[in-house]
Amino acid sequence: MKAVLLAAGRGSRLGKLTADTPKPLMSVGSETCIDIVLRALDMVASEVVIVTGFQSEKIEQHLKDHPPKVPYKIVLNPSPEKGNLTSLEAARAEVEGEDFLLTNADHLFPENFYTEHFYGADGISVAGENDREILDDEMKVVIDEKNHLQAMSKTLPEYEGTYIGTTRVPQAHSTDYWASFDHVHSTSDLTSACVEMVLDHMASIGKTVEVNWVKNVNWFEVDTAEDLSVAREGLVGNE
């Protein structure tokens, strides 16, 4: 199974911290964000397709200087200022028709996340949480009685939980996934279109996307300076 790692964004919500350093290279203890993400992906991925954009050359150099165990390939998003759907588009040729994971360089999961917490179903599945307070800017999900996705958006007024940035697309369902990608790509404003819109569209046309609720996982998302401080405190304390 391959993995697609979205690492192209500027990380503007981190302010001056990312003026000269891309968000994937923010330090967390003795590692950077991207080091932590790649270590977890090494447990399940045969290769990671890393989509870079903002200050790509710094990420490339870091990986040369600190090579991960997992094989990787870098592809460039020529329009990183747009929504992250364009990053997935840049990786498409590397994974279309194959079994792959999609995740983000600012979602810091523990090493055992993909082996002990997020189990892929026979069909397309996403990781979610429903046992904590959901914040306003999180990607909210509505499900049916079978844990199948019914809707996904940050603006849903009622919801059962939140999507936490990881999707698995088995080879057998690749055609359905990329068909919804094409629909979103052709009907949306790419300056704001995001990969979650693909999943929302699949749900809207009756395609099955299973929400896998993960429990008791100590993970961190790094969007803001406060998030980074929390991640540093939490992860350094476990070193």
N, C-alpha and C positions, 0 to 999 in steps of 0.2 A: 504494500500500500504506500502511495506517495502522500505527501502533505504539501499544502500551499500555506505559506506564512506571509501575511500581509504586513509589510514593514516600510511602506512608502510615504506615509504621512509626515507632516511637519511637526506635529505635536504642539500646536500653537497654544493650547490651554496650559502648557507648562511655562509659558512666558519666556523670560530671558534664559531659562535653563536650556532651551533648545535652539537658541540663537546660533550657536556654533556646533552643536552636537545633536544628531538625530535622536528621537525618543528611544529607539531600540538600543542605543548605546548608553542610556542613563545607568549609572552604577547603582547596584543594590548589593551592599556588602562587597565581597571580593569578585563579584560577577557583574555583568550587564544584563538588562532585560532579555536581550536576544539569546544570551548564553543559557539562561534559565529555561526559556521556551524550547530551545533546540535540545537541551538535555532530556526534557520530557518527551519530545517527539522521537528521539532516538530509540525509545522503548518500543515503538510500533511502526515507524516509517522506514521504508527502504531508501527514500530520497526526499529531501525537502526543497521545494521550489520557493525561494525567497524573493518576494517582489519588493524591490527598492525604488526609491524616487528621490526624496529630499536628501541631499548629501550622501548619495549612494556610495560614492567612492570611500567615505569613511567607514561605512558598514563593511564594504568589501575588504578594506585593509584590516579591519578588526578581525574578520573571520580568517584572513590569511595568517595573522599574528597569533590568533587563538582558535585554531581549527576545531570544530565540533567533531564528535565521534560519528555522527550521522552524515552520510554523503549529502551534498547540497549543490544546487544550481541557482545562480542569481539571474533574474530577469528584471528589466527596467520598465517601470511605468512612466511613459513620457509625459503624463499629465497628472502628477501626484497631487496637484492642488484641487482636483475634482474629487467626487465621491469615490469610495473604495471599490465600487463596481468596476472602475477602470483598472484597478489593480488585479482583480480577478480575471478581467479580460486579457491582461498581459500574460497571465499564467495559463490561460485556457489550452493552448496548443500542447503544453507539457503534461496535462492530466485528463483531457477530454477522452472519454471512453474507458477510463481506468477507475479503480477504487481509490478514493482520496479523502483526506481530512483537510478541512479549511479552518484556520485559526489566526490569531492576531499576535503581533510581536509585543503588545502591551498587556496581554493576559498571562499572568505568571502562575502557572499551575505546578503542583508538586510532581516529582518524577514519576510517581505511580498513578497519575491522573488517568491516563489512557488505558492502563492495564487493570486498575482496580475500581475505578469510579465511573468512567464514561464508556459503557459497553455499546458497541455498534449493533443496531438491529439489522434484520434482513433487508430492510428498506432504508430510505434516507432518515437520519436521526440527528437531533440537535441536543446539546447539553443545556440544562436549565436548572434553576433553583426556585424553590417555593416554600422554604422554611425560615425566611428572614424578611425583614422590612424591605420593600422594593422602592428604590429611589425614583424621583420624577424623571430623570434623564436616562433611565435604563430601558432596554428593549423588552417590552412586555409581551406576554403570550396568553392566548386563550386556547384551551384544549377541549376535547370531548371526553366522554367516559372511558375511552380507550387510550387516553394520553396522546391522541393525534392532534396535531396543530390545526387550529381553526382560523387564527389570525395572529399577526405579529407586527407590532408598531410601538413607538415610544408614546403615542398619544391615546392608546386604548383607555377608555374610562373605567372598564372593569376587566380584570385579568386574574389568572391563576398563579402566575409566577413570572420569571424573567429568563430570557435567553442569555447565556454567558459565553457567547462568542466562538463556539466550536460546532462544526457540522461535519458529519460523515456522509459521503455519497458513494454507495457501492456501485460497482461497475454495471450491474444489471439495471440500475436506475439512472445511469448517466444521461441517457437521451432525454428523459423527462426533465431532469435538472437543467440541462443546457437549453431546452426549449423554453423554459420559464425565464432563464437568463436572457435569451434573445428577445422575449416579449418585453421584459423590464427595460432592457437596453434600448429598444426601439421606441418605447413610449414614455420614457422618463427624461427628466433633466439630468444629464450626467454630472453636472456640477454638484449635485446633492444625492444622486442615486447611490444606494448602499447594497451590500450583498444580502442583507436581511430581507430586502424587497423581493428577492427571488423566492425565498421560502414562503413569504406571505402570498405571493402569486400562486405558488403551487397549492397552498391550502385553499385559496379562493376558487380554484378550478377542480377541487376534489382529489388532488394527488395526496398520497399519504406521506406525512412527515411526522415521525414519532418523537415526542419530547421525552428525553431521558433525564429524570430528576436526579441530580447528584446530591449526596448528603455528606456532611462532616468533612468538607474539603477546605483546607487552609490555602486560599489562593488570593491573588491581588490583581486589580486592574489599575494601570497607571495612566490616568488622564490629566491629573492636575498635580501641582506641587504638593498639596496635602496628601493625595494618593501615594505619591512617591515616598513621602516621609513615613506613611503607614507601612508601605511595603518594606522599606529599609528596616524599620523597627521590627516588623514581624519576621522577616527572613533572616536578618542578621542574628536575631535572638535564637534562631534554630540552627545556626552554624556550629 
